Amino acid sequence: MTLKGASWSGSGIPRFNYMRTLSQPNDLIITCGRGAAPMLASELKQLGYTPRVVEDTAWAVIGSLGDALRLNLWLRSAQRVLMPLHTFRARNADELYKGLVAQPWEDLLRPDGYFSITTGVDMPGIRDPRFAALRTKDAIADRMTKMCGQRPDSGGDRNQTVFHLHWRNDEATICLDTSGEPLSRRGYRIQTGAAPMQEGLAAACILASPWRGESAFVNPMCGSGTLAIEAALIARNRAPGLLRHNFGFMHVKGYREEDWKKLKRDAQAGEYEHCKSAIIATDISPRALGAAKANAERAHVAEDITFKVCDFAETPLPPPPGVIYFNPEYGERLGDPENLEPTYRRIGDFLKQKCTGYFGYVFTANLPLSKRIGLHNKRRIILYNANLEGRLLEFELYTGTRDPGPLGAVEQ
Ligand SMILES: C[S@@+](CC[C@H](N)C(=O)[O-])C[C@H]1O[C@@H](n2cnc3c(N)ncnc32)[C@H](O)[C@@H]1O
């Protein structure tokens, strides 16, 4: 990650108080997977914030803890919403410990609670970031023991209070990770197909297109249905965070459930009663389609999606305009690249011959295979599925005059 603009420090919170922090403007840092930053910036702008670039996978906005709750509820392409608590100079692990042990962790943590530490460390002399995490954990635990006579448990689970240490160039910033588990874990995936896409990545792929729920969305080779489900959530204007029952902010001292419930009620009131667009998900594997249906039911969007077991070339296509998304196997984890060549060729033929009037998208991590599609791509966006670099290829499948019509234009 390269440091590009605004710093991580933010204004910081000298003494944490839930009620005060709920409305007090601070800096928030919002992170995303590599490549998803433009889509995340669009989302932040749409929600009324002015994002400032921090790193190629992070934006800063001015916002309170209340804003953090709102962002956790609404953001589709983000991974974490972090709230910087304290920034200080730390040239080595001892200075890190000293800076952290002096902080009033008792304001934020319950002595009988549980916390975990994540890190982003780039410091000469600190070869293993786990060492920085350990010193951070020790400092917090020691302060808690001193002030409360008891310390909370700690470990690797991110299902309660999570702190993120960002430490580079002799400057350490300790943040409250208000998300806890990454936002990609929406909570609807109970069954996975082979090589599923992360939910945040699927959302980023859709948000990279002009589609916002007004026209057909077609997803052959749907696997466990991630793209179709994310599309249905967008088409319904349903906040993705509604599906999840646990966030980091729920474990801070003083948290009031009513604040979250109010945000959820407001979000639900803004949902569309019906999905305006046809959403179609198909897969050749009955097992994958079963998983897609089960996941869509869990996300409460099963009624918005038409499912079919079939070869991708038999996928029913509503009249254009619309978008069609493929996420074929790419040989990294599934299938043999050579055996996949004919599949990629057939995808190209299908797009060319059957999908006129659509925008076509193919997400793949295999560049040589993607060339077999045999169509000129209009855009190529690098996006990561976990640590795997992939590409979202965009094909404009217009024959005559170019008219994106009701698809509209994407703001980037
Ligand atoms: C990489 S997975 C898709 C993962 C999906 N995006 C998700 O999030 O779960 C590729 C899928 O293509 C399906 N598939 C492979 N060949 C197919 C074909 N000829 N027609 C339709 N589906 C096919 C596989 O069954 C598999 O579910």
Ligand as a Chemical Component Dictionary entry (heavy atoms), coordinates in Angstrom:
data_LIG
# 
_chem_comp.id                   LIG 
_chem_comp.type                 NON-POLYMER 
_chem_comp.pdbx_formal_charge   0 
_chem_comp.three_letter_code    LIG 
# 
loop_
_chem_comp_atom.comp_id 
_chem_comp_atom.atom_id 
_chem_comp_atom.alt_atom_id 
_chem_comp_atom.type_symbol 
_chem_comp_atom.charge 
_chem_comp_atom.model_Cartn_x 
_chem_comp_atom.model_Cartn_y 
_chem_comp_atom.model_Cartn_z 
_chem_comp_atom.pdbx_ordinal 
LIG C1  C1  C 0  -16.055 -19.478 -10.422 1  
LIG S1  S1  S 1  -17.595 -20.203 -10.241 2  
LIG C2  C2  C 0  -18.677 -18.825 -10.005 3  
LIG C3  C3  C 0  -18.645 -18.325 -8.599  4  
LIG C4  C4  C 0  -19.699 -17.311 -8.289  5  
LIG N1  N1  N 0  -19.383 -15.997 -8.842  6  
LIG C5  C5  C 0  -19.938 -17.213 -6.786  7  
LIG O1  O1  O 0  -19.807 -16.135 -6.219  8  
LIG O2  O2  O -1 -20.199 -18.241 -6.167  9  
LIG C6  C6  C 0  -17.985 -20.733 -11.856 10 
LIG C7  C7  C 0  -19.315 -21.473 -11.984 11 
LIG O3  O3  O 0  -19.513 -21.776 -13.374 12 
LIG C8  C8  C 0  -20.275 -22.969 -13.459 13 
LIG N2  N2  N 0  -20.104 -23.509 -14.836 14 
LIG C9  C9  C 0  -19.022 -24.112 -15.375 15 
LIG N3  N3  N 0  -19.241 -24.421 -16.667 16 
LIG C10 C10 C 0  -20.497 -24.009 -16.963 17 
LIG C11 C11 C 0  -21.304 -24.002 -18.138 18 
LIG N4  N4  N 0  -20.849 -24.534 -19.290 19 
LIG N5  N5  N 0  -22.526 -23.468 -18.085 20 
LIG C12 C12 C 0  -22.996 -22.946 -16.944 21 
LIG N6  N6  N 0  -22.303 -22.905 -15.776 22 
LIG C13 C13 C 0  -21.055 -23.419 -15.800 23 
LIG C14 C14 C 0  -19.734 -23.839 -12.364 24 
LIG O4  O4  O 0  -20.705 -24.806 -11.981 25 
LIG C15 C15 C 0  -19.442 -22.792 -11.254 26 
LIG O5  O5  O 0  -20.515 -22.724 -10.347 27 
# 
loop_
_chem_comp_bond.comp_id 
_chem_comp_bond.atom_id_1 
_chem_comp_bond.atom_id_2 
_chem_comp_bond.value_order 
_chem_comp_bond.pdbx_ordinal 
LIG C1  S1  SING 1  
LIG S1  C2  SING 2  
LIG S1  C6  SING 3  
LIG C2  C3  SING 4  
LIG C3  C4  SING 5  
LIG C4  N1  SING 6  
LIG C4  C5  SING 7  
LIG C5  O1  DOUB 8  
LIG C5  O2  SING 9  
LIG C6  C7  SING 10 
LIG C7  O3  SING 11 
LIG C7  C15 SING 12 
LIG O3  C8  SING 13 
LIG C8  N2  SING 14 
LIG C8  C14 SING 15 
LIG N2  C9  SING 16 
LIG N2  C13 SING 17 
LIG C9  N3  DOUB 18 
LIG N3  C10 SING 19 
LIG C10 C11 SING 20 
LIG C10 C13 DOUB 21 
LIG C11 N4  SING 22 
LIG C11 N5  DOUB 23 
LIG N5  C12 SING 24 
LIG C12 N6  DOUB 25 
LIG N6  C13 SING 26 
LIG C14 O4  SING 27 
LIG C14 C15 SING 28 
LIG C15 O5  SING 29 
# 
